[in-house]
Amino acid sequence: MHNAPETHQIHSPLTNSDADALFRPLRDFESLAFAVSGGADSTALLVLFDEWACRNGWAGQFEAFTVDHGLRPESALEAGAVGELCAIRGIHHEVLHWRGDKPQSNLQAAARAARYRLLADAMKRRRLHALVLGHHLDDQIETFLDRLTRGSGVYGLGGMAPENKLGPEGLHLLRPMLEVGKARLAASLEARSVPWSEDRSNRDKAYKRVRLRNLARQLAEEGLEPQRLAQTAERMRRASSALQAWVQKVWSDHVEVHPSGPVRLSYPIWADLPLEIRLKLLAEMILRVTASPTPSRLQKLEGLEASLQSSGHTKSSLAGAFVQRRDGTLFAWKEAGRHPPSVMLLEDAKGGVWDNRFCIEADSGVPETLGDPLYIGPFSLAPARAGVQLPSGWPSEAFDCAPALWSKDAVLFVPEIYLAPVLHHKPHILFKRCYE
């Protein structure tokens, strides 16, 4: 964390030196996508990066995307304005539309999920590696205060991270502007006579984020300035990083990860750890088996931890995963639930990601002589599973969401579990965990 800026700097444009420091972590990326709504923050991000790339001879590819949720009459005009700016600067730009029925409740969460889904699809199509977002210091403060109201612990109060390799839809997220206030971003645009759009909802007190922004101003008047709050969030993130290093050491030494998805850990080893590490290990187990970007709520993790401690044989569901204590072992696996992972044609899955968990690599070594189309999907939906012998020492249902290759009539391949005799040899297909 940098030292708090001088008062005169808070409203001054960013200098070339400032931009160089902000974008230096992005220099090794080969391709980037920028989410640009047309507001001051994302517009400044794009303009400043474009200048930085030209000034430093960055050889990568970057493109801009605007999501039009279709929720406000002016959204199409705002997206068009971003397109005009990109055309002037020679930047590839696309407008992504959220189509279909919109939910009546929890609309903001649904819009956010749709936004990341549309961006992920576009990035896959355009072969872009990471998504750059315009979140800034003011957003970080709102996040900190919001999580404070929810009773978050050390990890949540660390706020948004500058880099998240496992974001929504499996996106690699970059946030280079987290230490810059919105006023400086707006000033940077004003200095270049670049216009931007103002979303009227940013002044609507019906939204919690607006109320928190107003609260942050009141706290600043009492001496609790944004930079001080951001410093607290940074210290929380530093503490969480230290705890995470401990968790990763335990993970590498004691957690067994099956190539088909589930994980297991000795209960006595887990129970002997400090409470905070036990909680984080549970969260990590759930994350690894679901690949969900949404962290488990601390209160629910605490309830799960207490349940596991109280009974020698217990199974609970949390955040899309089952966690079970059985015979001195903790198991975790993805829950199939009402909406199991999708089934895809192998041809469509090549080079892609299945269920946000496994990267699919296949070549012509997969036999075409079988005649039928080949499918990839969860083992629980595969035909003729009776002949497959599941590994001993694991709950059988732990493999319900394991990736499987099958034809119309039979299972052909499940990683490290089953290989159909008709194949004669292991097919040249790789189910590789995307996030390790």
PASEVO-67163 format. One record per residue (C-alpha): residue number from 1; residue in one letter; x, y, z. Coordinates in steps of 0.02 Angstrom, whole numbers, plus 50000, padded with zeros to 5 digits. Each point is the difference from the previous one (the first is absolute). Example, Ala and Ser with C-alpha at 12.3 -4.5 7.8 and 13.67 -1.06 7.14 Angstrom:
BEGIN
+------+------+-------+-------+-------+
! resi ! resn !     X !     Y !     Z !
+------+------+-------+-------+-------+
!    1 !    a ! 50615 ! 49775 ! 50390 !
!    2 !    s ! 50069 ! 50172 ! 49967 !
+------+------+-------+-------+-------+
% end
This chain:
BEGIN
+------+------+-------+-------+-------+
! resi ! resn !     X !     Y !     Z !
+------+------+-------+-------+-------+
!    1 !    m ! 50000 ! 50000 ! 50000 !
!    2 !    h ! 50067 ! 50170 ! 49953 !
!    3 !    n ! 50000 ! 50141 ! 50125 !
!    4 !    a ! 49844 ! 50108 ! 50000 !
!    5 !    p ! 50012 ! 50134 ! 49865 !
!    6 !    e ! 50014 ! 50183 ! 50039 !
!    7 !    t ! 49836 ! 50096 ! 49999 !
!    8 !    h ! 50038 ! 50087 ! 49836 !
!    9 !    q ! 50030 ! 49832 ! 49916 !
!   10 !    i ! 49828 ! 49930 ! 50042 !
!   11 !    h ! 49918 ! 50101 ! 49860 !
!   12 !    s ! 50148 ! 50012 ! 49880 !
!   13 !    p ! 50018 ! 49900 ! 49838 !
!   14 !    l ! 50110 ! 49847 ! 50001 !
!   15 !    t ! 50175 ! 50030 ! 49931 !
!   16 !    n ! 50094 ! 49888 ! 49879 !
!   17 !    s ! 50103 ! 49942 ! 50148 !
!   18 !    d ! 49841 ! 49954 ! 50093 !
!   19 !    a ! 49935 ! 49902 ! 49851 !
!   20 !    d ! 50166 ! 49910 ! 49978 !
!   21 !    a ! 49992 ! 49939 ! 50180 !
!   22 !    l ! 49817 ! 49947 ! 49985 !
!   23 !    f ! 50018 ! 49903 ! 49838 !
!   24 !    r ! 50171 ! 49923 ! 50029 !
!   25 !    p ! 49921 ! 49838 ! 50068 !
!   26 !    l ! 49906 ! 49981 ! 49835 !
!   27 !    r ! 50151 ! 50008 ! 49886 !
!   28 !    d ! 50027 ! 49811 ! 49988 !
!   29 !    f ! 49823 ! 49960 ! 49942 !
!   30 !    e ! 49984 ! 49958 ! 49815 !
!   31 !    s ! 49818 ! 50049 ! 49984 !
!   32 !    l ! 49875 ! 50095 ! 50106 !
!   33 !    a ! 49816 ! 50043 ! 50000 !
!   34 !    f ! 49937 ! 50163 ! 50075 !
!   35 !    a ! 49825 ! 50014 ! 50072 !
!   36 !    v ! 49947 ! 50178 ! 49957 !
!   37 !    s ! 49828 ! 50060 ! 50052 !
!   38 !    g ! 50028 ! 50180 ! 49946 !
!   39 !    g ! 50015 ! 50067 ! 50176 !
!   40 !    a ! 50149 ! 50104 ! 50056 !
!   41 !    d ! 50092 ! 49856 ! 50083 !
!   42 !    s ! 49999 ! 49873 ! 49858 !
!   43 !    t ! 50021 ! 50133 ! 49866 !
!   44 !    a ! 50152 ! 50072 ! 50087 !
!   45 !    l ! 50070 ! 49825 ! 50022 !
!   46 !    l ! 49988 ! 49967 ! 49813 !
!   47 !    v ! 50069 ! 50169 ! 49946 !
!   48 !    l ! 50146 ! 49995 ! 50123 !
!   49 !    f ! 50044 ! 49822 ! 49953 !
!   50 !    d ! 49994 ! 50040 ! 49814 !
!   51 !    e ! 50121 ! 50144 ! 50029 !
!   52 !    w ! 50111 ! 49891 ! 50110 !
!   53 !    a ! 50005 ! 49860 ! 49869 !
!   54 !    c ! 50052 ! 50122 ! 49863 !
!   55 !    r ! 50126 ! 50088 ! 50110 !
!   56 !    n ! 50084 ! 49838 ! 50056 !
!   57 !    g ! 49986 ! 49900 ! 49840 !
!   58 !    w ! 49892 ! 49865 ! 50079 !
!   59 !    a ! 49983 ! 49865 ! 49868 !
!   60 !    g ! 49843 ! 49916 ! 50065 !
!   61 !    q ! 49821 ! 50002 ! 49936 !
!   62 !    f ! 49860 ! 50088 ! 50093 !
!   63 !    e ! 49817 ! 50024 ! 49961 !
!   64 !    a ! 49853 ! 50088 ! 50084 !
!   65 !    f ! 49828 ! 49932 ! 50040 !
!   66 !    t ! 49844 ! 50089 ! 50060 !
!   67 !    v ! 49856 ! 49901 ! 50074 !
!   68 !    d ! 49829 ! 50075 ! 49963 !
!   69 !    h ! 49883 ! 49925 ! 50129 !
!   70 !    g ! 49850 ! 50082 ! 49919 !
!   71 !    l ! 49939 ! 50064 ! 50168 !
!   72 !    r ! 50010 ! 50188 ! 49965 !
!   73 !    p ! 49941 ! 50096 ! 49847 !
!   74 !    e ! 50168 ! 50089 ! 49983 !
!   75 !    s ! 50108 ! 49842 ! 50009 !
!   76 !    a ! 50007 ! 49979 ! 49810 !
!   77 !    l ! 50060 ! 50179 ! 49978 !
!   78 !    e ! 50134 ! 49976 ! 50133 !
!   79 !    a ! 50062 ! 49842 ! 49915 !
!   80 !    g ! 50003 ! 50092 ! 49834 !
!   81 !    a ! 50104 ! 50139 ! 50076 !
!   82 !    v ! 50130 ! 49873 ! 50057 !
!   83 !    g ! 50002 ! 49930 ! 49824 !
!   84 !    e ! 50034 ! 50173 ! 49928 !
!   85 !    l ! 50143 ! 50028 ! 50122 !
!   86 !    c ! 50076 ! 49832 ! 49954 !
!   87 !    a ! 49981 ! 50034 ! 49814 !
!   88 !    i ! 50097 ! 50163 ! 50019 !
!   89 !    r ! 50139 ! 49908 ! 50092 !
!   90 !    g ! 50002 ! 49847 ! 49888 !
!   91 !    i ! 49945 ! 49881 ! 50137 !
!   92 !    h ! 49890 ! 49850 ! 49959 !
!   93 !    h ! 49834 ! 50020 ! 50091 !
!   94 !    e ! 49845 ! 49893 ! 50017 !
!   95 !    v ! 49833 ! 50028 ! 50085 !
!   96 !    l ! 49935 ! 49845 ! 50090 !
!   97 !    h ! 49813 ! 49992 ! 50029 !
!   98 !    w ! 49911 ! 49919 ! 50146 !
!   99 !    r ! 49845 ! 49931 ! 49917 !
!  100 !    g ! 49850 ! 49905 ! 50065 !
!  101 !    d ! 49889 ! 50020 ! 50152 !
!  102 !    k ! 50070 ! 50096 ! 50148 !
!  103 !    p ! 49964 ! 49943 ! 50179 !
!  104 !    q ! 49883 ! 50103 ! 50109 !
!  105 !    s ! 50106 ! 49975 ! 50156 !
!  106 !    n ! 50187 ! 50009 ! 50033 !
!  107 !    l ! 50021 ! 50086 ! 49832 !
!  108 !    q ! 50173 ! 50071 ! 50035 !
!  109 !    a ! 50073 ! 49829 ! 50041 !
!  110 !    a ! 49921 ! 49925 ! 49844 !
!  111 !    a ! 50068 ! 50143 ! 49893 !
!  112 !    r ! 50173 ! 49975 ! 50072 !
!  113 !    a ! 49996 ! 49813 ! 49963 !
!  114 !    a ! 49939 ! 50034 ! 49823 !
!  115 !    r ! 50135 ! 50131 ! 49974 !
!  116 !    y ! 50141 ! 49880 ! 50045 !
!  117 !    r ! 49923 ! 49860 ! 49898 !
!  118 !    l ! 49989 ! 50109 ! 49845 !
!  119 !    l ! 50178 ! 50062 ! 50025 !
!  120 !    a ! 50066 ! 49824 ! 50026 !
!  121 !    d ! 49918 ! 49940 ! 49839 !
!  122 !    a ! 50069 ! 50147 ! 49902 !
!  123 !    m ! 50175 ! 49977 ! 50070 !
!  124 !    k ! 49999 ! 49815 ! 49955 !
!  125 !    r ! 49945 ! 50043 ! 49824 !
!  126 !    r ! 50132 ! 50136 ! 49981 !
!  127 !    r ! 50136 ! 49899 ! 50091 !
!  128 !    l ! 50033 ! 50130 ! 50135 !
!  129 !    h ! 50086 ! 49945 ! 50159 !
!  130 !    a ! 49950 ! 50120 ! 50139 !
!  131 !    l ! 49865 ! 50128 ! 50037 !
!  132 !    v ! 50050 ! 50173 ! 50060 !
!  133 !    l ! 49874 ! 50090 ! 50110 !
!  134 !    g ! 49987 ! 50182 ! 50051 !
!  135 !    h ! 49968 ! 49976 ! 50186 !
!  136 !    h ! 50081 ! 50142 ! 50096 !
!  137 !    l ! 50034 ! 50060 ! 50177 !
!  138 !    d ! 49821 ! 50057 ! 50030 !
!  139 !    d ! 49936 ! 49829 ! 49946 !
!  140 !    q ! 50123 ! 49917 ! 50118 !
!  141 !    i ! 49935 ! 50103 ! 50146 !
!  142 !    e ! 49820 ! 49955 ! 49957 !
!  143 !    t ! 50050 ! 49816 ! 49994 !
!  144 !    f ! 50087 ! 50011 ! 50168 !
!  145 !    l ! 49851 ! 50085 ! 50083 !
!  146 !    d ! 49876 ! 49880 ! 49919 !
!  147 !    r ! 50096 ! 49848 ! 50063 !
!  148 !    l ! 50014 ! 50081 ! 50171 !
!  149 !    t ! 49810 ! 50009 ! 50007 !
!  150 !    r ! 49993 ! 49815 ! 49955 !
!  151 !    g ! 50116 ! 49947 ! 50141 !
!  152 !    s ! 50142 ! 49946 ! 49886 !
!  153 !    g ! 50163 ! 49936 ! 50071 !
!  154 !    v ! 50182 ! 50031 ! 49953 !
!  155 !    y ! 49980 ! 49936 ! 49822 !
!  156 !    g ! 49844 ! 50099 ! 49958 !
!  157 !    l ! 50063 ! 50161 ! 50077 !
!  158 !    g ! 50152 ! 49992 ! 49887 !
!  159 !    g ! 49885 ! 50070 ! 49866 !
!  160 !    m ! 50026 ! 49974 ! 49814 !
!  161 !    a ! 50167 ! 49931 ! 49947 !
!  162 !    p ! 50103 ! 50081 ! 49861 !
!  163 !    e ! 50005 ! 49829 ! 49916 !
!  164 !    n ! 49879 ! 49855 ! 50011 !
!  165 !    k ! 50042 ! 49847 ! 49896 !
!  166 !    l ! 49834 ! 49916 ! 50038 !
!  167 !    g ! 49865 ! 50130 ! 49977 !
!  168 !    p ! 49821 ! 49977 ! 49941 !
!  169 !    e ! 49986 ! 49881 ! 49852 !
!  170 !    g ! 50182 ! 49952 ! 50033 !
!  171 !    l ! 50060 ! 50169 ! 49939 !
!  172 !    h ! 50173 ! 50066 ! 50042 !
!  173 !    l ! 49962 ! 50173 ! 50070 !
!  174 !    l ! 50117 ! 50149 ! 50013 !
!  175 !    r ! 49963 ! 50161 ! 50096 !
!  176 !    p ! 50145 ! 50121 ! 49978 !
!  177 !    m ! 49907 ! 50155 ! 50065 !
!  178 !    l ! 49958 ! 49947 ! 50178 !
!  179 !    e ! 50113 ! 50132 ! 50078 !
!  180 !    v ! 49934 ! 50143 ! 49892 !
!  181 !    g ! 49849 ! 50104 ! 50049 !
!  182 !    k ! 49862 ! 50030 ! 49874 !
!  183 !    a ! 50033 ! 50188 ! 50006 !
!  184 !    r ! 50174 ! 49974 ! 49926 !
!  185 !    l ! 49929 ! 49891 ! 49862 !
!  186 !    a ! 49871 ! 50132 ! 49955 !
!  187 !    a ! 50135 ! 50134 ! 50005 !
!  188 !    s ! 50106 ! 49896 ! 49880 !
!  189 !    l ! 49856 ! 49997 ! 49875 !
!  190 !    e ! 49965 ! 50185 ! 50021 !
!  191 !    a ! 50183 ! 50039 ! 49963 !
!  192 !    r ! 49980 ! 49908 ! 49834 !
!  193 !    s ! 49825 ! 50067 ! 49961 !
!  194 !    v ! 49933 ! 49822 ! 49997 !
!  195 !    p ! 49815 ! 49990 ! 50046 !
!  196 !    w ! 49920 ! 49863 ! 50104 !
!  197 !    s ! 49826 ! 49945 ! 50052 !
!  198 !    e ! 49921 ! 50016 ! 50171 !
!  199 !    d ! 49887 ! 49860 ! 50060 !
!  200 !    r ! 49854 ! 50079 ! 50094 !
!  201 !    s ! 49987 ! 49848 ! 50113 !
!  202 !    n ! 50165 ! 50053 ! 50078 !
!  203 !    r ! 49900 ! 50135 ! 50091 !
!  204 !    d ! 49850 ! 49892 ! 50045 !
!  205 !    k ! 49997 ! 49967 ! 50188 !
!  206 !    a ! 49894 ! 49845 ! 49969 !
!  207 !    y ! 50165 ! 49913 ! 49964 !
!  208 !    k ! 50109 ! 49947 ! 50145 !
!  209 !    r ! 50161 ! 50047 ! 49909 !
!  210 !    v ! 49939 ! 50180 ! 49986 !
!  211 !    r ! 49959 ! 50006 ! 50186 !
!  212 !    l ! 50170 ! 49929 ! 50042 !
!  213 !    r ! 50083 ! 50130 ! 49890 !
!  214 !    n ! 49910 ! 50136 ! 50097 !
!  215 !    l ! 50052 ! 49916 ! 50162 !
!  216 !    a ! 50181 ! 50002 ! 49943 !
!  217 !    r ! 49988 ! 50189 ! 49976 !
!  218 !    q ! 49931 ! 50020 ! 50176 !
!  219 !    l ! 50140 ! 49894 ! 50070 !
!  220 !    a ! 50127 ! 50106 ! 49907 !
!  221 !    e ! 49928 ! 50155 ! 50084 !
!  222 !    e ! 50035 ! 49916 ! 50167 !
!  223 !    g ! 50181 ! 49967 ! 49951 !
!  224 !    l ! 49979 ! 49823 ! 49933 !
!  225 !    e ! 50060 ! 50040 ! 49825 !
!  226 !    p ! 49988 ! 49880 ! 49851 !
!  227 !    q ! 50187 ! 49970 ! 49998 !
!  228 !    r ! 49995 ! 49946 ! 50182 !
!  229 !    l ! 49858 ! 49878 ! 49968 !
!  230 !    a ! 50092 ! 49934 ! 49847 !
!  231 !    q ! 50156 ! 49979 ! 50107 !
!  232 !    t ! 49900 ! 49895 ! 50124 !
!  233 !    a ! 49934 ! 49893 ! 49856 !
!  234 !    e ! 50178 ! 49979 ! 49936 !
!  235 !    r ! 50059 ! 49943 ! 50172 !
!  236 !    m ! 49857 ! 49877 ! 50008 !
!  237 !    r ! 50050 ! 49935 ! 49829 !
!  238 !    r ! 50181 ! 49984 ! 50059 !
!  239 !    a ! 49943 ! 49900 ! 50152 !
!  240 !    s ! 49890 ! 49890 ! 49892 !
!  241 !    s ! 50148 ! 49968 ! 49883 !
!  242 !    a ! 50102 ! 49938 ! 50148 !
!  243 !    l ! 49859 ! 49885 ! 50055 !
!  244 !    q ! 49978 ! 49940 ! 49821 !
!  245 !    a ! 50184 ! 49951 ! 49991 !
!  246 !    w ! 49972 ! 49890 ! 50153 !
!  247 !    v ! 49845 ! 49925 ! 49920 !
!  248 !    q ! 50094 ! 49962 ! 49839 !
!  249 !    k ! 50138 ! 49912 ! 50099 !
!  250 !    v ! 49872 ! 49889 ! 50086 !
!  251 !    w ! 49916 ! 49972 ! 49832 !
!  252 !    s ! 50157 ! 49944 ! 49910 !
!  253 !    d ! 50055 ! 49889 ! 50145 !
!  254 !    h ! 49836 ! 49916 ! 50050 !
!  255 !    v ! 49857 ! 50023 ! 49875 !
!  256 !    e ! 49973 ! 49868 ! 49867 !
!  257 !    v ! 49922 ! 50065 ! 49840 !
!  258 !    h ! 49924 ! 49868 ! 49887 !
!  259 !    p ! 50021 ! 50039 ! 49814 !
!  260 !    s ! 49812 ! 49980 ! 49976 !
!  261 !    g ! 49953 ! 50134 ! 50125 !
!  262 !    p ! 49976 ! 49956 ! 50184 !
!  263 !    v ! 50126 ! 50035 ! 50138 !
!  264 !    r ! 50035 ! 49923 ! 50170 !
!  265 !    l ! 50098 ! 50041 ! 50157 !
!  266 !    s ! 50037 ! 49911 ! 50164 !
!  267 !    y ! 49876 ! 50060 ! 50131 !
!  268 !    p ! 50124 ! 49993 ! 50147 !
!  269 !    i ! 50124 ! 50108 ! 49903 !
!  270 !    w ! 49863 ! 50125 ! 49959 !
!  271 !    a ! 49928 ! 50002 ! 50176 !
!  272 !    d ! 50172 ! 50036 ! 50076 !
!  273 !    l ! 50018 ! 50163 ! 49903 !
!  274 !    p ! 49949 ! 50173 ! 50067 !
!  275 !    l ! 49818 ! 50045 ! 49967 !
!  276 !    e ! 50039 ! 50133 ! 49869 !
!  277 !    i ! 50103 ! 49875 ! 49899 !
!  278 !    r ! 49866 ! 49866 ! 50017 !
!  279 !    l ! 49871 ! 50121 ! 49931 !
!  280 !    k ! 50110 ! 50053 ! 49856 !
!  281 !    l ! 50041 ! 49820 ! 49956 !
!  282 !    l ! 49814 ! 49962 ! 49991 !
!  283 !    a ! 49977 ! 50151 ! 49887 !
!  284 !    e ! 50146 ! 49942 ! 49892 !
!  285 !    m ! 49930 ! 49824 ! 49985 !
!  286 !    i ! 49833 ! 50070 ! 49944 !
!  287 !    l ! 50084 ! 50118 ! 49877 !
!  288 !    r ! 50107 ! 49863 ! 49923 !
!  289 !    v ! 49856 ! 49880 ! 49970 !
!  290 !    t ! 49876 ! 50129 ! 49935 !
!  291 !    a ! 50114 ! 50131 ! 49918 !
!  292 !    s ! 49872 ! 50126 ! 50059 !
!  293 !    p ! 50062 ! 50181 ! 50008 !
!  294 !    t ! 49877 ! 50039 ! 50140 !
!  295 !    p ! 50081 ! 49968 ! 50169 !
!  296 !    s ! 49903 ! 49912 ! 50136 !
!  297 !    r ! 49928 ! 50113 ! 50134 !
!  298 !    l ! 50103 ! 49998 ! 50159 !
!  299 !    q ! 49848 ! 49968 ! 50110 !
!  300 !    k ! 49953 ! 49848 ! 49897 !
!  301 !    l ! 50178 ! 49935 ! 50004 !
!  302 !    e ! 49999 ! 50018 ! 50189 !
!  303 !    g ! 49839 ! 49898 ! 50007 !
!  304 !    l ! 50076 ! 49866 ! 49888 !
!  305 !    e ! 50157 ! 49992 ! 50106 !
!  306 !    a ! 49898 ! 49978 ! 50159 !
!  307 !    s ! 49896 ! 49863 ! 49919 !
!  308 !    l ! 50154 ! 49904 ! 49944 !
!  309 !    q ! 50074 ! 50012 ! 50175 !
!  310 !    s ! 49843 ! 49939 ! 50087 !
!  311 !    s ! 49973 ! 49835 ! 49909 !
!  312 !    g ! 50111 ! 49862 ! 49934 !
!  313 !    h ! 49884 ! 49968 ! 49852 !
!  314 !    t ! 49920 ! 50154 ! 49925 !
!  315 !    k ! 49970 ! 50073 ! 49827 !
!  316 !    s ! 49952 ! 50179 ! 49959 !
!  317 !    s ! 49968 ! 50100 ! 49842 !
!  318 !    l ! 50075 ! 50173 ! 49979 !
!  319 !    a ! 50029 ! 50112 ! 49849 !
!  320 !    g ! 49973 ! 49862 ! 49872 !
!  321 !    a ! 50106 ! 49869 ! 50088 !
!  322 !    f ! 49977 ! 49855 ! 50119 !
!  323 !    v ! 50120 ! 49988 ! 50147 !
!  324 !    q ! 50000 ! 49836 ! 50096 !
!  325 !    r ! 50090 ! 49934 ! 50153 !
!  326 !    r ! 50015 ! 49811 ! 49993 !
!  327 !    d ! 50119 ! 49875 ! 50079 !
!  328 !    g ! 50127 ! 50130 ! 50052 !
!  329 !    t ! 50002 ! 50088 ! 49831 !
!  330 !    l ! 49926 ! 50160 ! 49931 !
!  331 !    f ! 49934 ! 49989 ! 49822 !
!  332 !    a ! 49938 ! 50138 ! 49885 !
!  333 !    w ! 49923 ! 49985 ! 49828 !
!  334 !    k ! 49890 ! 50099 ! 49882 !
!  335 !    e ! 49814 ! 49981 ! 50028 !
!  336 !    a ! 49901 ! 49951 ! 49845 !
!  337 !    g ! 49840 ! 50073 ! 50072 !
!  338 !    r ! 49855 ! 50050 ! 49890 !
!  339 !    h ! 50114 ! 50067 ! 49863 !
!  340 !    p ! 50145 ! 49880 ! 49968 !
!  341 !    p ! 50142 ! 50051 ! 49885 !
!  342 !    s ! 49958 ! 50012 ! 49816 !
!  343 !    v ! 50024 ! 49868 ! 49866 !
!  344 !    m ! 50099 ! 50052 ! 49846 !
!  345 !    l ! 50054 ! 49922 ! 49837 !
!  346 !    l ! 50186 ! 49962 ! 50010 !
!  347 !    e ! 50026 ! 50093 ! 49837 !
!  348 !    d ! 49926 ! 50158 ! 50077 !
!  349 !    a ! 50097 ! 49980 ! 50162 !
!  350 !    k ! 50175 ! 49987 ! 49925 !
!  351 !    g ! 50112 ! 50140 ! 50059 !
!  352 !    g ! 49866 ! 50065 ! 50116 !
!  353 !    v ! 49948 ! 49990 ! 50181 !
!  354 !    w ! 49872 ! 49879 ! 50070 !
!  355 !    d ! 49899 ! 50046 ! 50155 !
!  356 !    n ! 50123 ! 50140 ! 50040 !
!  357 !    r ! 50113 ! 49865 ! 50075 !
!  358 !    f ! 50087 ! 49901 ! 49864 !
!  359 !    c ! 50093 ! 50058 ! 49846 !
!  360 !    i ! 49968 ! 49881 ! 49856 !
!  361 !    e ! 50141 ! 49951 ! 49883 !
!  362 !    a ! 49970 ! 49869 ! 49866 !
!  363 !    d ! 50078 ! 49952 ! 49834 !
!  364 !    s ! 49970 ! 49876 ! 49861 !
!  365 !    g ! 50055 ! 49860 ! 50113 !
!  366 !    v ! 49822 ! 49989 ! 50064 !
!  367 !    p ! 49934 ! 49856 ! 49893 !
!  368 !    e ! 49872 ! 50049 ! 49871 !
!  369 !    t ! 49970 ! 49818 ! 49955 !
!  370 !    l ! 49875 ! 49988 ! 50142 !
!  371 !    g ! 49876 ! 50078 ! 49881 !
!  372 !    d ! 49887 ! 50088 ! 50124 !
!  373 !    p ! 50027 ! 50179 ! 50053 !
!  374 !    l ! 50103 ! 50013 ! 50159 !
!  375 !    y ! 49944 ! 50102 ! 50148 !
!  376 !    i ! 50079 ! 50080 ! 50153 !
!  377 !    g ! 49894 ! 50018 ! 50156 !
!  378 !    p ! 49981 ! 49954 ! 50183 !
!  379 !    f ! 50022 ! 49816 ! 50042 !
!  380 !    s ! 49828 ! 49997 ! 50082 !
!  381 !    l ! 49918 ! 50029 ! 49830 !
!  382 !    a ! 50105 ! 49876 ! 49901 !
!  383 !    p ! 49916 ! 49844 ! 49928 !
!  384 !    a ! 50037 ! 49823 ! 50059 !
!  385 !    r ! 50099 ! 50048 ! 50155 !
!  386 !    a ! 49977 ! 49834 ! 50089 !
!  387 !    g ! 50162 ! 49928 ! 49934 !
!  388 !    v ! 50108 ! 50141 ! 50066 !
!  389 !    q ! 50093 ! 49958 ! 50161 !
!  390 !    l ! 50020 ! 50158 ! 50104 !
!  391 !    p ! 50154 ! 50026 ! 50110 !
!  392 !    s ! 49995 ! 49926 ! 50174 !
!  393 !    g ! 50017 ! 50114 ! 50149 !
!  394 !    w ! 49889 ! 50134 ! 49924 !
!  395 !    p ! 49811 ! 50028 ! 50011 !
!  396 !    s ! 49927 ! 49937 ! 49836 !
!  397 !    e ! 49898 ! 50159 ! 49977 !
!  398 !    a ! 50161 ! 50102 ! 50006 !
!  399 !    f ! 50021 ! 49956 ! 49816 !
!  400 !    d ! 49826 ! 50049 ! 49940 !
!  401 !    c ! 50072 ! 50160 ! 49924 !
!  402 !    a ! 50161 ! 49921 ! 49938 !
!  403 !    p ! 50035 ! 50038 ! 49816 !
!  404 !    a ! 49960 ! 49852 ! 49890 !
!  405 !    l ! 50013 ! 49958 ! 49815 !
!  406 !    w ! 49862 ! 49892 ! 49929 !
!  407 !    s ! 49915 ! 49942 ! 49842 !
!  408 !    k ! 49815 ! 49969 ! 49972 !
!  409 !    d ! 50007 ! 49833 ! 50091 !
!  410 !    a ! 50144 ! 49997 ! 50124 !
!  411 !    v ! 50126 ! 50091 ! 50108 !
!  412 !    l ! 50169 ! 50004 ! 49914 !
!  413 !    f ! 50116 ! 50096 ! 50115 !
!  414 !    v ! 50003 ! 50079 ! 50174 !
!  415 !    p ! 50169 ! 50072 ! 50055 !
!  416 !    e ! 50097 ! 49878 ! 50110 !
!  417 !    i ! 49842 ! 49896 ! 50024 !
!  418 !    y ! 49947 ! 49910 ! 49842 !
!  419 !    l ! 50056 ! 49960 ! 49824 !
!  420 !    a ! 49880 ! 49902 ! 49889 !
!  421 !    p ! 50076 ! 49841 ! 49925 !
!  422 !    v ! 49941 ! 50055 ! 49827 !
!  423 !    l ! 50127 ! 50142 ! 50004 !
!  424 !    h ! 50149 ! 49883 ! 50027 !
!  425 !    h ! 50104 ! 50148 ! 50058 !
!  426 !    k ! 49975 ! 50163 ! 50090 !
!  427 !    p ! 49925 ! 50127 ! 49879 !
!  428 !    h ! 50094 ! 50158 ! 49962 !
!  429 !    i ! 49883 ! 50105 ! 50103 !
!  430 !    l ! 50049 ! 50097 ! 50152 !
!  431 !    f ! 49885 ! 50062 ! 50137 !
!  432 !    k ! 50116 ! 50122 ! 50084 !
!  433 !    r ! 49945 ! 50097 ! 50153 !
!  434 !    c ! 49995 ! 50181 ! 49945 !
!  435 !    y ! 50040 ! 50071 ! 50172 !
!  436 !    e ! 50130 ! 49920 ! 50112 !
+------+------+-------+-------+-------+
% end
